[in-house]
Amino acid sequence: MSLASFSLDVAPLSPTVGAEILGLDLSEPCSDETIADIRQALGEFGVIFLRDQSIDPAAHLAFAKRFGEINVNKFFKPVDGFREIACVKREPNQPGSTGWYWHTDHSYDQVPAMGSVFVARDIPPVGGDTLFAGLAAAFDALSPGMQAMLEGLEAWHTDLVCPEVADPKLRAVFAERQPGLQENDGTRAKHPVIIRHPISGKKVLYVNSGFTERFEGWTTEDSRPLLQQLYDHATQPQFTYRHRWRTGDVAFWDNRATWHCALDDCFGQRRELHRITIEGERLDAA
């Protein structure tokens, strides 16, 4: 898609993932045409950002609902009065940033979430950036032989393998921020390793280091070397973008097209973002 096809002012942030939408005020209701453009930009760039927004939780929720049903998070504490909005918060004395490993949200669900809309409420002056990786570009850069092999595979995903759940000590550390961790008994789902993106139609690599356990028909041990090779490949600099948050930023990322990773470099500082997760659809093999 060319930039000329958007009625919005869309500025790419890297050659492979991420774009900023300029001049749009989300405190005002968006037209249907604007929502359609945002949806297309999301499919094209994987993650979009709108800077310097001033929206309250009600406006945040109203915007997210324009894109689908809301998935109520089972791990994080909600924002007061808004059960659909998860409070992703780190106090100065709390160790570890939630989601410090590369992952895509909700790949362990039978119908994975479409995406997440974050609002930056309280951002440290330095640190706390988030990395994003574009999985369509990463797939395109694989060799033809590797692409053909991966297109024939499926993989199992579960939230039981992510660090905050798999390690009992880490569960205890993060329980104050994510009380659902302690009661979590895990969910599992099997998805194609290469999916056809529902919006862009692109072929996308759909495994991630946070939640992918193994390939269908393979043992965990046999799966590990190939999975690690794919993780190393997709996180090369040419496929990534680093976002430096400012208070008032709105970020909307597509869980079917990107990975993200919260950098754990702001101990002693407060960081709070509000997250709404939007329901998706079943994923089809490419």
Backbone torsions as a table, in degrees:
resi	resn	phi	psi	omega
1	MET	NA	132.5	178.6
2	SER	-86.7	155.4	178.9
3	LEU	-63.1	-25.4	-179.9
4	ALA	-65.9	-19.8	-177.9
5	SER	-81.1	-6.9	177.6
6	PHE	-94.6	138.6	171.5
7	SER	-81.1	-19.4	176.6
8	LEU	-83.2	161.6	175.3
9	ASP	-88.3	101.8	-174.3
10	VAL	-112.3	124.8	-178.0
11	ALA	-118.9	111.9	177.4
12	PRO	-60.0	144.7	-179.2
13	LEU	-103.8	-15.2	175.7
14	SER	-157.0	167.6	-179.4
15	PRO	-67.2	-20.6	-170.6
16	THR	-124.6	-20.2	-177.5
17	VAL	-157.2	139.7	173.5
18	GLY	96.3	136.4	174.8
19	ALA	-152.1	154.0	175.9
20	GLU	-109.4	135.6	173.5
21	ILE	-98.6	123.8	-173.2
22	LEU	-102.2	145.8	169.3
23	GLY	76.4	16.1	-179.1
24	LEU	-111.1	127.7	-179.3
25	ASP	-104.0	110.0	-176.8
26	LEU	-79.4	-3.3	174.2
27	SER	-74.0	-13.9	175.4
28	GLU	-105.3	145.0	178.8
29	PRO	-59.8	140.3	179.3
30	CYS	-89.8	145.6	175.6
31	SER	-71.3	164.3	176.7
32	ASP	-61.4	-37.1	179.0
33	GLU	-63.8	-41.2	178.7
34	THR	-65.1	-42.9	178.3
35	ILE	-61.8	-41.0	178.3
36	ALA	-63.3	-39.5	177.9
37	ASP	-66.3	-41.5	178.5
38	ILE	-62.0	-42.1	178.9
39	ARG	-61.0	-42.9	179.3
40	GLN	-67.9	-38.3	177.4
41	ALA	-64.3	-38.3	177.7
42	LEU	-61.6	-45.1	178.2
43	GLY	-64.7	-35.1	-177.3
44	GLU	-76.5	-41.4	-171.2
45	PHE	-109.7	-9.2	175.5
46	GLY	83.9	-39.9	177.5
47	VAL	-148.4	136.7	179.5
48	ILE	-125.7	151.6	-177.5
49	PHE	-129.5	144.0	171.9
50	LEU	-128.1	118.3	-174.9
51	ARG	-87.3	158.2	167.7
52	ASP	56.1	42.1	177.0
53	GLN	-89.4	150.4	176.2
54	SER	-128.2	87.1	-177.8
55	ILE	-128.2	140.7	177.4
56	ASP	-87.3	173.1	-178.6
57	PRO	-57.1	-35.5	179.5
58	ALA	-63.5	-42.8	178.5
59	ALA	-69.2	-38.2	175.2
60	HIS	-56.5	-48.8	-178.6
61	LEU	-66.9	-41.5	179.8
62	ALA	-62.0	-40.3	178.1
63	PHE	-64.2	-48.1	-178.1
64	ALA	-60.7	-38.0	-178.0
65	LYS	-66.2	-16.6	177.0
66	ARG	-68.7	-15.3	-175.8
67	PHE	-107.5	-5.6	178.0
68	GLY	151.7	-177.1	177.2
69	GLU	-68.7	153.8	-177.8
70	ILE	-95.3	135.2	174.3
71	ASN	-94.4	114.6	-178.7
72	VAL	-78.2	120.7	-173.5
73	ASN	-66.6	137.6	-177.9
74	LYS	-96.3	-4.4	-175.6
75	PHE	-104.8	-50.7	-171.2
76	PHE	-84.4	155.9	170.4
77	LYS	-69.3	140.7	178.4
78	PRO	-80.6	161.0	171.2
79	VAL	-68.6	139.7	-178.8
80	ASP	-52.9	124.0	177.2
81	GLY	84.1	-2.5	-177.5
82	PHE	-138.5	88.3	-176.1
83	ARG	-65.8	-19.6	-179.4
84	GLU	-81.7	-11.2	-176.6
85	ILE	-107.5	118.2	178.3
86	ALA	-86.4	137.9	178.0
87	CYS	-96.5	107.4	179.1
88	VAL	-95.6	97.7	-166.8
89	LYS	-129.2	144.6	172.6
90	ARG	-133.8	118.3	176.9
91	GLU	-82.1	160.0	-174.7
92	PRO	-56.5	-31.1	-176.6
93	ASN	-92.8	4.3	-177.1
94	GLN	-93.1	129.2	178.6
95	PRO	-79.7	149.4	170.7
96	GLY	78.4	136.2	173.7
97	SER	-95.4	133.4	176.0
98	THR	-60.0	133.3	177.0
99	GLY	70.7	40.8	-178.4
100	TRP	-77.7	-2.5	179.7
101	TYR	-107.2	157.0	178.5
102	TRP	-67.8	130.4	-179.4
103	HIS	-162.9	168.8	168.1
104	THR	-126.1	133.1	-172.6
105	ASP	-64.2	138.5	167.7
106	HIS	67.2	21.4	175.8
107	SER	-67.9	-13.9	179.0
108	TYR	-81.8	-4.4	177.9
109	ASP	-87.5	149.5	177.8
110	GLN	-59.2	-38.2	174.4
111	VAL	-118.6	94.8	-174.1
112	PRO	-63.2	152.0	179.0
113	ALA	-62.6	144.8	175.7
114	MET	-64.6	-50.1	-176.2
115	GLY	-176.3	-176.9	-178.9
116	SER	-131.9	140.0	175.3
117	VAL	-110.8	114.3	-179.0
118	PHE	-105.4	142.5	169.9
119	VAL	-120.6	126.5	179.9
120	ALA	-82.3	113.7	-176.2
121	ARG	-98.2	-37.8	-177.0
122	ASP	-148.0	109.5	-171.6
123	ILE	-119.1	134.1	177.4
124	PRO	-64.9	153.5	-178.8
125	PRO	-64.2	-28.2	178.5
126	VAL	-140.5	138.4	177.2
127	GLY	91.3	176.0	-179.9
128	GLY	79.5	20.4	178.6
129	ASP	-69.0	164.3	176.2
130	THR	-124.3	134.9	176.4
131	LEU	-96.7	145.2	176.8
132	PHE	-128.9	145.0	176.4
133	ALA	-125.3	139.3	179.9
134	GLY	-96.8	116.5	-171.5
135	LEU	-88.2	-13.6	172.6
136	ALA	-73.8	-46.9	177.9
137	ALA	-63.4	-37.9	178.5
138	ALA	-63.2	-41.4	177.5
139	PHE	-64.5	-45.1	-177.7
140	ASP	-58.9	-29.3	-176.4
141	ALA	-84.6	-6.7	176.5
142	LEU	-72.7	157.9	178.0
143	SER	-67.7	153.3	179.3
144	PRO	-56.2	-37.7	179.4
145	GLY	-65.3	-43.0	177.8
146	MET	-65.0	-42.9	177.7
147	GLN	-57.5	-45.9	-178.3
148	ALA	-63.5	-40.7	179.9
149	MET	-65.5	-45.5	-177.2
150	LEU	-65.8	-32.3	-179.2
151	GLU	-65.6	-17.4	178.3
152	GLY	-94.7	4.6	-173.4
153	LEU	-109.6	154.5	167.3
154	GLU	-122.2	160.8	-179.8
155	ALA	-138.7	151.2	176.4
156	TRP	-94.4	137.1	178.8
157	HIS	-122.6	140.7	175.8
158	THR	-151.5	144.7	177.1
159	ASP	-78.0	-3.8	179.0
160	LEU	-73.8	-14.9	-177.9
161	VAL	-97.7	-6.8	179.2
162	CYS	-72.3	148.8	-171.5
163	PRO	-56.2	-39.4	-177.2
164	GLU	-65.7	-23.5	-179.3
165	VAL	-99.6	-41.7	-173.3
166	ALA	-67.9	-32.3	-177.6
167	ASP	-99.9	113.0	-178.4
168	PRO	-56.2	-35.1	179.6
169	LYS	-66.3	-40.6	178.2
170	LEU	-69.5	-34.6	175.2
171	ARG	-55.4	-45.1	-179.1
172	ALA	-65.2	-38.7	-179.2
173	VAL	-64.1	-40.7	-174.4
174	PHE	-94.1	-1.8	-173.8
175	ALA	-62.4	-32.0	-179.7
176	GLU	-63.8	-39.3	180.0
177	ARG	-84.6	-32.4	-176.3
178	GLN	-128.3	75.5	-173.8
179	PRO	-60.7	-24.6	179.8
180	GLY	-67.1	-15.1	179.7
181	LEU	-61.1	-39.2	-173.5
182	GLN	-67.1	-33.1	-178.1
183	GLU	-94.9	-6.0	-172.8
184	ASN	-65.2	125.1	176.6
185	ASP	-108.3	9.2	170.2
186	GLY	90.9	145.4	169.7
187	THR	-127.2	152.5	-176.8
188	ARG	-136.7	145.6	177.5
189	ALA	-153.2	151.7	177.8
190	LYS	-113.4	130.4	-178.5
191	HIS	-134.1	156.9	172.1
192	PRO	-60.1	144.7	177.6
193	VAL	-72.2	-32.8	174.7
194	ILE	-119.0	118.2	-178.7
195	ILE	-107.2	161.3	170.5
196	ARG	-96.6	117.0	-174.0
197	HIS	-63.4	131.0	-174.9
198	PRO	-63.0	-25.3	-178.8
199	ILE	-99.2	-53.6	-173.1
200	SER	-83.6	-22.5	-174.4
201	GLY	78.4	1.6	-178.8
202	LYS	-74.4	155.2	170.1
203	LYS	-81.4	132.3	-172.7
204	VAL	-132.2	136.3	173.7
205	LEU	-71.6	123.3	-175.6
206	TYR	-123.4	67.8	165.6
207	VAL	-136.5	161.3	177.3
208	ASN	-156.5	152.1	-172.4
209	SER	-71.4	-17.6	-179.6
210	GLY	-78.3	-34.7	-169.0
211	PHE	-133.1	-9.2	179.8
212	THR	-81.1	126.9	-176.0
213	GLU	-95.3	-49.8	-176.1
214	ARG	-168.8	167.5	173.4
215	PHE	-81.9	147.8	175.7
216	GLU	-60.6	128.4	-179.1
217	GLY	84.8	-2.2	178.9
218	TRP	-113.5	153.6	170.9
219	THR	-77.6	163.9	176.1
220	THR	-60.4	-40.4	-178.7
221	GLU	-66.4	-42.4	179.1
222	ASP	-67.5	-31.6	-177.5
223	SER	-74.8	-30.5	-169.1
224	ARG	-57.1	-46.2	-177.4
225	PRO	-62.6	-43.1	-179.7
226	LEU	-68.8	-41.6	176.9
227	LEU	-59.6	-44.7	-180.0
228	GLN	-63.3	-37.7	176.7
229	GLN	-60.5	-41.6	178.8
230	LEU	-68.0	-39.6	178.5
231	TYR	-63.6	-44.5	179.3
232	ASP	-63.6	-39.2	179.8
233	HIS	-63.6	-49.0	-171.9
234	ALA	-73.6	-17.7	-179.2
235	THR	-100.2	15.5	172.2
236	GLN	-65.7	151.2	-174.4
237	PRO	-53.7	-33.8	-176.1
238	GLN	-68.4	-13.5	179.8
239	PHE	-107.3	6.7	-171.4
240	THR	-124.1	160.8	174.7
241	TYR	-139.1	138.6	178.6
242	ARG	-108.5	119.9	-179.0
243	HIS	-99.8	124.7	175.2
244	ARG	-96.5	107.8	-174.2
245	TRP	-68.5	148.0	165.9
246	ARG	-128.0	147.2	175.4
247	THR	-56.4	131.5	-176.2
248	GLY	99.4	-7.4	175.7
249	ASP	-67.3	141.4	167.7
250	VAL	-116.7	126.9	177.8
251	ALA	-120.0	135.3	179.4
252	PHE	-129.5	111.9	179.8
253	TRP	-119.0	152.4	-178.5
254	ASP	-95.9	116.6	-178.4
255	ASN	-70.0	-16.7	179.3
256	ARG	-85.0	-10.5	-172.5
257	ALA	-124.2	-10.4	-173.3
258	THR	-137.6	159.9	160.6
259	TRP	-110.5	160.6	170.8
260	HIS	-141.9	161.8	-175.2
261	CYS	-152.3	120.6	179.1
262	ALA	-86.6	120.1	-178.1
263	LEU	-69.9	131.3	-176.5
264	ASP	-94.6	73.0	-174.0
265	ASP	-136.6	22.8	-176.9
266	CYS	-129.0	37.6	176.2
267	PHE	-60.4	139.6	-178.1
268	GLY	89.4	-1.3	179.3
269	GLN	-125.0	152.0	179.9
270	ARG	-88.9	141.8	179.1
271	ARG	-143.7	126.3	179.7
272	GLU	-139.2	125.7	173.9
273	LEU	-128.8	149.0	177.4
274	HIS	-108.1	130.6	-172.1
275	ARG	-122.0	132.6	169.5
276	ILE	-119.2	128.7	179.7
277	THR	-104.4	133.6	-175.6
278	ILE	-106.7	132.5	-179.5
279	GLU	-62.4	150.7	-178.6
280	GLY	-116.4	-142.7	-178.2
281	GLU	-144.5	163.9	179.2
282	ARG	-61.9	144.4	-175.1
283	LEU	-95.8	133.6	179.3
284	ASP	-100.7	144.3	174.8
285	ALA	-64.8	147.0	179.7
286	ALA	-66.8	NA	NA
